[in-house]
Amino acid sequence: MTPIQQQKAAKAFAEFWQDKGNKKSDAQAFWFSLLRQVYGMENPEKDVEVEKRVPLDHTSFIDVYIPSTKILIEQKSIDKDLSKGYKQSDDRILTPYQQAKRYANELPRREYPRWIVVCNFAEFWVYDLERPHEEPYKILLANLENEYERLNFLVDQGDEHIKQEQKVSEEAGRLVGQIYDALFAQYHDPENPETLRSLNILCVRLVFCLYAEDAHLFGKRTAFHDYLAQYPAKDIRRALIDLFDVLDTHEDQRDTYLDETLKAFPYVNGGLFSNDTRLIIPQFTEELKTLILAKASDDFDWSEISPTIFGAIF
């Protein structure tokens, strides 16, 4: 489809749907028509999921989900204000975006959306989950003839940036799995529920530290790597206990005689490193030290992972 053809198709689509739109009766026809006529999807009936079940504590459904581009769509009727909250079946009051985000959080990591679109037939509000703190950009149906390109992401699978993110995210998942398995093997009682709880927390803390140094949250680019590298494998357990304690302590409350290397690390709020509950950390081997310092630190840049995917890994 040429740009001129696409522009004409967008104009015709907008004219047809002007002042129309009931969620229950029109949503499927609206999106199938948009995807086929304006964006060239050959068979949306086959390639798009409608009423996708979500495993909440009550029966819920995603209105439209496009697997190929990982787009979640929350559709409302034309009389609904997309900025307002509406009562849900569990009595919660949520905006359409909050409702969609709630659904997204219940999906498996492989299906987690790259974009969320909320729509009331007259407006499209597009949320880029790569930039979760930014306001959505908005497209009016009446302006679709001139702004149709801004919705090309609905069907565009050729974005090299997204492909690279997927590759990096898959590698991150493998590294987390390797770290988990290597730590699991070091515990004396690996099947104990308390051990498994500690293992999960320890993995999350290690991944955060790896990400934090690559994202310059620890100041120096190799702060975490260099801190552990100075210790033999048999002393890394003690080094991590000391580091986690420092990360959980405000700078003005730390020991005056604290080692300068530890003193350089910032306080991390949010409770990730809280000492409120006992954490079991096993002894480290040379192989485990190499896995973390070489493969997971030297050879991998955690800052390349999108915030969305990083959150899903956690």
N, C-alpha and C positions, 0 to 999 in steps of 0.2 A: 504494500500500500504506500503510495507516494504521500508526501506532506500535504499536497493540495487535496488529494482524495480523503486523507484523514481529517483535514480541516472541514471539508464539506460534510463528511459523515458526522463529525462532532456537532456541527450546526444543526443537521437534521435530527440528531438524537435529542439535542437540547430543546428544539422546537416541539418535538413530539411529547416530551415529558414535562413541559412547562406546566406548573400548577397542578401536577398529578403526583400521587405517591402515597399509597397505604402500605405499611410494612408487611402486613399479613398476606395481602393479595398481590402486591406488585414488586416486592423486593427481588425475587428470583428473576422475573422477566427484565427488570431494570438492569441488573448486573450482567446477565447473560447477553442482553442486547448491547450494552456498553462494551463489553469485552470482545464480542464478535464484530460488531459493526464499526467501532471506532478504533479498537486496538488489535484487530486482526486475529484474535484467538479462534482457531478453526472449530473447536468442539468444547465450549465451556461446560456443556452439560456433563461431559466426561472428566474434564480437567479441573473443575472447581467443586469444592465440597460445600454443600448447603445444609444448614442445620446440623453442624458438626457437634456431637455430644461432648460435653465437658464434665469431668468427674468431680463436681462439687458435692457438698453434703445434701444437695437437692438436684433434681433434674434441670440442667441448663444446656443451652445450645449456642454455638457461635453462628451468627447469621450467614456469613460467607467467609470461606477460607481458601486461599489460592496456594496450594502446596509448592508449585514450581518457583514462586517468588517469595514465599513465606509472608503472606499478607493476610492480616486478620481484619475483617470488616464488621463493624457494628452498625446496623441499619435501623433508622427510626422513621416514623411517618412524617409527612411534610409539615404537620402542625407542631412538631416537637422542636424546642429550642435546644441546640446541642451544648449550650453552656450550662444548662440547669441539671439538677439532680432529680432522679425519679425513683420511686419506691420499687424495690425488688421483691421477689417472692419470699425472701427471708426477712423482709421489712427494712433492709438497709436502704439508705438513700445514696445513690451513685449517679454521677454524670455518665453519659455514654462512653467517654474515654475510660473512666474508672471501671466501668463494667467490663469493657474490652480488656483492660489490663489485668483485671481479676481472672478472666478466662485464660489469658496468655500465660499467667503464672502457673496454671494447672496443666499446661501442655508439656509433653516430653521435650528435652533439650533440642532434639533434632527437628522439632516442629515449632520451636519458639519463633514468633514473628519478627521479621526485620522492620516491618512497618505496621502501624495500626491506622485504619481509615474509619472515621465515623461520618455518617451521611444521613441526611433527612430528605433526599431527593433534590432539594434546591441547593444544598451546600455539601462540599467535601472538605472535611478537616483532616489533614494528613499529619500524623505524628511519626517522626523519625526516631526510632528507638536507639539509634546511635547517638542521639543528642537529647537525652531524656529530660533535660531541664529547659529546653527551648520551647517556645510557644509553637503550636501547629501552624502550618501554612494552609490557607483557605482558598478554595476555588469555588466560585459560583457556577451553577449549572448554566445560567444565562451567559457566562463568559467563556464557556467551554470551547467555543469556536476558536478563540484566540489563545486559550491556555491549555489546550489538550495535551501538549508536550509534557506538562508538569505531572501528568498521570501515567506517563509511559512506563514507569517503574512497575505498574500492575502486571505487565507481561514481559518486561525486559530481563532476560537471564544472562545478558552478556556483560554485566558490570564486573570488570576485572578486580576492582577493589573488594567487592563482595566475595568473589571467588578466592582471593587471597585470604580474606578473613576466615573463610570456611576452612582453608588449608591449615592456617595457623591454629584455629580453634581445635581442629581434629588432633594436631600434634600436641597441643596443651592437654587435651583429654588423655592421650596416651601417656604423657609424662606423669600426670596426676595418678593414673593407674599404676605405673611402675613404682612411684614413691610409696603409694598405699601398700602394694604387695610386698615391697622390701621392708617396710616398717612392720607390717603384719607378721613377717617371718621372725622378727626379733623379740616379739612378746612371748613371755613364758606361758601365758594362758590366753591365747588369741581369741578363743570363742566366748570368753567371759563378757557379758554385756557391758561391764564397766570398762573393760579393755577396749572394746569396740567403740564405745563413746569417746574414750581418750584418743583412739586412733583417728577418728573422724575430725575431732577438734585439732589435733596436731597437724593433720594434712591441710586443713583450712589455714592454719596459722603459717605454715611453711609456704603455701602458695601465695598468701598475702604478702609475706616478706619478699618473695621472689618478684612479685608484681611491683611492690612498693619501691624496690631499688631501681628497677628498670624505668619506672615512671617518675623517678627522682623525688619520691615522697620521703626518702631517707636522706636527701641531700646528695651525697656522693653516689654516682652511678653504680658502683660495685660495693656498697656499704655492707650489705648482708653477706655477700660472698667473701669479702676480705675479713670480716669478723670471724666467720667459721673457719676460714682457711688457715688461720694462725694456730688452730688447735689440732692435735692428733685425734684420730677417730674416737679413741676411748674417752676423750674429754668433751666431746661435742654435746653429749647429754647435759652435762653441767652448764655448758656455755649457753644452750638454749633456755634452760631454766632461768639463768641470769638475765638473758635478753628479754624473755617474755615478761619478767618482773619489771624491768626498766620500761618497756613499752606500755605497761599498765600504770605507770607512776608519773604524775605531773612533774615537770622539770624542777619546780620550786620545792618539791617534797622529796627529792632524791638524796641519797647519801652524799655528803660533802666530799668524801674520799673515793667516790665512784671512779672506776677506770675510765680514762679519757675516751677510749674506743666505744664503750657503752654509753657514756654521757652524750655522745654525738647523735644518738637515736632520739627521735621525737616521741612525745606522748601520743598514743593512739587511743582516741575515745571510742565509744560505742560498745565496749564490753568484750571485744574479741579476745583480749588477752587477760581478762579478769581472773584473779586468783581465788574467786569465791568458791569454786569447786575444784576438787583434787584432780590433777591431770597426770596420768601415768605416761612417762616417756621412757622408751627402752634404750638400751645401749646401742651405739652406732658402730658399724663395721667400716672398713676401708671402702668396700664396694658401695655402701650406702652414702658415704661421704662423697665419693666420686660421682655418683648419680646426681646428687643435689648440686654440687659445686661445678661439675663439668657439663653434664647433659642439661640440667634444668636451669643453670645460671649462665655459664660461659656460652653455651651453644644455642640458647633460646632467648628471645626478647619478648617478655610477657606484656610489654606495653603495646605490642601490635594487636593484642586481643581487644575487640570492641568491648565497651562497658556492658553492653547487653549480654554478650556471650560470657564475659567474665562473671557476671552475676549468676548466669545459669550454671557455670562450673561450680560456684560456691553452693 
